[in-house]
Amino acid sequence: MTDFVSAVLVHVADVEAGLSWYHRAFPSAERRRLDAFDFDYLKIGSTHLEIVPADEKVASGAAGSVVYWQVEDFDRALDHFNGLGAPLYRGPLAIEDGLWMCQVRDPWGNCIGLRGPRAGAPEV
Protein backbone atom coordinates (compact mmCIF):
# COMPACT_ATOMS: atom_id res chain seq x y z
CA MET A 1 0.00 0.00 0.00
CA THR A 2 0.95 3.63 -0.32
CA ASP A 3 0.20 6.81 1.59
CA PHE A 4 -0.17 9.40 -1.16
CA VAL A 5 -2.09 10.18 -4.32
CA SER A 6 0.18 9.83 -7.35
CA ALA A 7 -2.11 11.27 -10.04
CA VAL A 8 -5.42 13.04 -10.46
CA LEU A 9 -7.13 12.95 -13.86
CA VAL A 10 -9.33 15.88 -14.84
CA HIS A 11 -11.53 15.39 -17.89
CA VAL A 12 -12.07 18.39 -20.16
CA ALA A 13 -13.30 19.10 -23.69
CA ASP A 14 -10.09 20.94 -24.69
CA VAL A 15 -6.87 19.52 -23.23
CA GLU A 16 -4.58 22.44 -24.15
CA ALA A 17 -7.05 24.97 -22.71
CA GLY A 18 -7.36 22.75 -19.62
CA LEU A 19 -3.59 22.59 -19.14
CA SER A 20 -3.34 26.34 -19.48
CA TRP A 21 -6.21 27.03 -17.07
CA TYR A 22 -4.98 24.58 -14.43
CA HIS A 23 -1.45 25.98 -14.69
CA ARG A 24 -2.86 29.42 -13.86
CA ALA A 25 -4.97 27.88 -11.09
CA PHE A 26 -1.92 26.17 -9.56
CA PRO A 27 0.94 28.59 -10.34
CA SER A 28 3.51 26.47 -8.47
CA ALA A 29 2.82 23.54 -10.82
CA GLU A 30 5.54 22.46 -13.23
CA ARG A 31 4.41 21.61 -16.75
CA ARG A 32 6.03 18.34 -17.80
CA ARG A 33 6.03 16.35 -21.03
CA LEU A 34 6.32 12.64 -21.78
CA ASP A 35 7.51 12.69 -25.40
CA ALA A 36 7.14 8.93 -25.81
CA PHE A 37 3.40 9.27 -25.13
CA ASP A 38 2.85 12.75 -26.60
CA PHE A 39 1.46 13.70 -23.20
CA ASP A 40 1.75 16.85 -21.12
CA TYR A 41 0.77 17.10 -17.46
CA LEU A 42 1.28 19.30 -14.42
CA LYS A 43 3.33 18.26 -11.43
CA ILE A 44 2.23 19.73 -8.10
CA GLY A 45 4.51 18.50 -5.34
CA SER A 46 4.55 14.72 -5.80
CA THR A 47 1.15 14.61 -7.52
CA HIS A 48 0.63 14.51 -11.27
CA LEU A 49 -2.38 16.56 -12.38
CA GLU A 50 -3.29 14.97 -15.70
CA ILE A 51 -5.66 16.92 -17.94
CA VAL A 52 -7.27 14.43 -20.31
CA PRO A 53 -10.03 14.46 -22.93
CA ALA A 54 -13.59 13.94 -21.75
CA ASP A 55 -15.29 11.18 -23.71
CA GLU A 56 -18.32 8.89 -23.69
CA LYS A 57 -16.95 6.89 -20.73
CA VAL A 58 -15.93 9.82 -18.51
CA ALA A 59 -17.49 13.22 -19.09
CA SER A 60 -16.42 16.44 -17.44
CA GLY A 61 -18.53 17.90 -14.67
CA ALA A 62 -19.60 17.32 -11.08
CA ALA A 63 -20.46 13.66 -10.79
CA GLY A 64 -18.63 11.96 -7.95
CA SER A 65 -15.32 12.18 -6.16
CA VAL A 66 -13.75 15.55 -5.41
CA VAL A 67 -10.05 16.06 -4.70
CA TYR A 68 -9.40 18.62 -1.95
CA TRP A 69 -6.23 20.66 -2.15
CA GLN A 70 -4.64 21.91 1.06
CA VAL A 71 -4.20 25.70 0.91
CA GLU A 72 -2.29 28.04 3.22
CA ASP A 73 -4.94 30.78 3.22
CA PHE A 74 -8.49 29.65 2.47
CA ASP A 75 -9.90 33.09 1.60
CA ARG A 76 -6.96 34.00 -0.63
CA ALA A 77 -7.21 30.66 -2.47
CA LEU A 78 -10.97 31.05 -2.95
CA ASP A 79 -10.46 34.58 -4.32
CA HIS A 80 -7.74 33.26 -6.67
CA PHE A 81 -9.99 30.56 -8.10
CA ASN A 82 -12.97 32.91 -8.36
CA GLY A 83 -10.74 35.33 -10.28
CA LEU A 84 -9.98 32.57 -12.79
CA GLY A 85 -13.70 32.03 -13.40
CA ALA A 86 -14.15 29.11 -10.98
CA PRO A 87 -17.38 29.95 -9.14
CA LEU A 88 -18.18 28.70 -5.67
CA TYR A 89 -20.20 25.47 -5.88
CA ARG A 90 -20.47 24.31 -2.24
CA GLY A 91 -19.55 25.87 1.06
CA PRO A 92 -17.65 27.44 2.60
CA LEU A 93 -18.02 25.21 5.61
CA ALA A 94 -16.12 25.27 8.92
CA ILE A 95 -14.59 21.87 9.68
CA GLU A 96 -12.19 20.48 12.27
CA ASP A 97 -9.15 22.19 13.74
CA GLY A 98 -10.10 25.68 12.56
CA LEU A 99 -10.06 24.68 8.91
CA TRP A 100 -12.54 25.61 6.20
CA MET A 101 -13.54 23.78 3.03
CA CYS A 102 -15.45 24.49 -0.16
CA GLN A 103 -15.79 23.39 -3.76
CA VAL A 104 -15.38 25.54 -6.84
CA ARG A 105 -16.01 24.53 -10.46
CA ASP A 106 -13.57 24.79 -13.32
CA PRO A 107 -14.73 26.01 -16.77
CA TRP A 108 -15.69 22.42 -17.68
CA GLY A 109 -17.85 21.93 -14.57
CA ASN A 110 -15.36 19.78 -12.64
CA CYS A 111 -15.25 20.33 -8.89
CA ILE A 112 -12.06 21.41 -7.15
CA GLY A 113 -11.98 21.14 -3.37
CA LEU A 114 -10.13 23.68 -1.24
CA ARG A 115 -9.25 23.11 2.44
CA GLY A 116 -7.30 25.31 4.78
CA PRO A 117 -7.24 27.92 7.51
CA ARG A 118 -8.71 31.38 7.22
CA ALA A 119 -6.01 33.95 7.90
CA GLY A 120 -6.76 35.58 11.25
CA ALA A 121 -9.93 33.56 11.80
CA PRO A 122 -10.48 32.14 15.28
CA GLU A 123 -10.53 28.38 15.78
CA VAL A 124 -13.97 26.82 15.32
C-alpha positions as CSV (number, residue, x, y, z in Angstrom):
1,M,0.0,0.0,0.0
2,T,0.9,3.6,-0.3
3,D,0.2,6.8,1.6
4,F,-0.2,9.4,-1.2
5,V,-2.1,10.2,-4.3
6,S,0.2,9.8,-7.3
7,A,-2.1,11.3,-10.0
8,V,-5.4,13.0,-10.5
9,L,-7.1,13.0,-13.9
10,V,-9.3,15.9,-14.8
11,H,-11.5,15.4,-17.9
12,V,-12.1,18.4,-20.2
13,A,-13.3,19.1,-23.7
14,D,-10.1,20.9,-24.7
15,V,-6.9,19.5,-23.2
16,E,-4.6,22.4,-24.1
17,A,-7.1,25.0,-22.7
18,G,-7.4,22.8,-19.6
19,L,-3.6,22.6,-19.1
20,S,-3.3,26.3,-19.5
21,W,-6.2,27.0,-17.1
22,Y,-5.0,24.6,-14.4
23,H,-1.5,26.0,-14.7
24,R,-2.9,29.4,-13.9
25,A,-5.0,27.9,-11.1
26,F,-1.9,26.2,-9.6
27,P,0.9,28.6,-10.3
28,S,3.5,26.5,-8.5
29,A,2.8,23.5,-10.8
30,E,5.5,22.5,-13.2
31,R,4.4,21.6,-16.7
32,R,6.0,18.3,-17.8
33,R,6.0,16.4,-21.0
34,L,6.3,12.6,-21.8
35,D,7.5,12.7,-25.4
36,A,7.1,8.9,-25.8
37,F,3.4,9.3,-25.1
38,D,2.9,12.8,-26.6
39,F,1.5,13.7,-23.2
40,D,1.7,16.9,-21.1
41,Y,0.8,17.1,-17.5
42,L,1.3,19.3,-14.4
43,K,3.3,18.3,-11.4
44,I,2.2,19.7,-8.1
45,G,4.5,18.5,-5.3
46,S,4.6,14.7,-5.8
47,T,1.1,14.6,-7.5
48,H,0.6,14.5,-11.3
49,L,-2.4,16.6,-12.4
50,E,-3.3,15.0,-15.7
51,I,-5.7,16.9,-17.9
52,V,-7.3,14.4,-20.3
53,P,-10.0,14.5,-22.9
54,A,-13.6,13.9,-21.7
55,D,-15.3,11.2,-23.7
56,E,-18.3,8.9,-23.7
57,K,-17.0,6.9,-20.7
58,V,-15.9,9.8,-18.5
59,A,-17.5,13.2,-19.1
60,S,-16.4,16.4,-17.4
61,G,-18.5,17.9,-14.7
62,A,-19.6,17.3,-11.1
63,A,-20.5,13.7,-10.8
64,G,-18.6,12.0,-7.9
65,S,-15.3,12.2,-6.2
66,V,-13.7,15.5,-5.4
67,V,-10.0,16.1,-4.7
68,Y,-9.4,18.6,-2.0
69,W,-6.2,20.7,-2.1
70,Q,-4.6,21.9,1.1
71,V,-4.2,25.7,0.9
72,E,-2.3,28.0,3.2
73,D,-4.9,30.8,3.2
74,F,-8.5,29.7,2.5
75,D,-9.9,33.1,1.6
76,R,-7.0,34.0,-0.6
77,A,-7.2,30.7,-2.5
78,L,-11.0,31.1,-2.9
79,D,-10.5,34.6,-4.3
80,H,-7.7,33.3,-6.7
81,F,-10.0,30.6,-8.1
82,N,-13.0,32.9,-8.4
83,G,-10.7,35.3,-10.3
84,L,-10.0,32.6,-12.8
85,G,-13.7,32.0,-13.4
86,A,-14.2,29.1,-11.0
87,P,-17.4,30.0,-9.1
88,L,-18.2,28.7,-5.7
89,Y,-20.2,25.5,-5.9
90,R,-20.5,24.3,-2.2
91,G,-19.5,25.9,1.1
92,P,-17.6,27.4,2.6
93,L,-18.0,25.2,5.6
94,A,-16.1,25.3,8.9
95,I,-14.6,21.9,9.7
96,E,-12.2,20.5,12.3
97,D,-9.1,22.2,13.7
98,G,-10.1,25.7,12.6
99,L,-10.1,24.7,8.9
100,W,-12.5,25.6,6.2
101,M,-13.5,23.8,3.0
102,C,-15.4,24.5,-0.2
103,Q,-15.8,23.4,-3.8
104,V,-15.4,25.5,-6.8
105,R,-16.0,24.5,-10.5
106,D,-13.6,24.8,-13.3
107,P,-14.7,26.0,-16.8
108,W,-15.7,22.4,-17.7
109,G,-17.8,21.9,-14.6
110,N,-15.4,19.8,-12.6
111,C,-15.3,20.3,-8.9
112,I,-12.1,21.4,-7.1
113,G,-12.0,21.1,-3.4
114,L,-10.1,23.7,-1.2
115,R,-9.2,23.1,2.4
116,G,-7.3,25.3,4.8
117,P,-7.2,27.9,7.5
118,R,-8.7,31.4,7.2
119,A,-6.0,33.9,7.9
120,G,-6.8,35.6,11.2
121,A,-9.9,33.6,11.8
122,P,-10.5,32.1,15.3
123,E,-10.5,28.4,15.8
124,V,-14.0,26.8,15.3
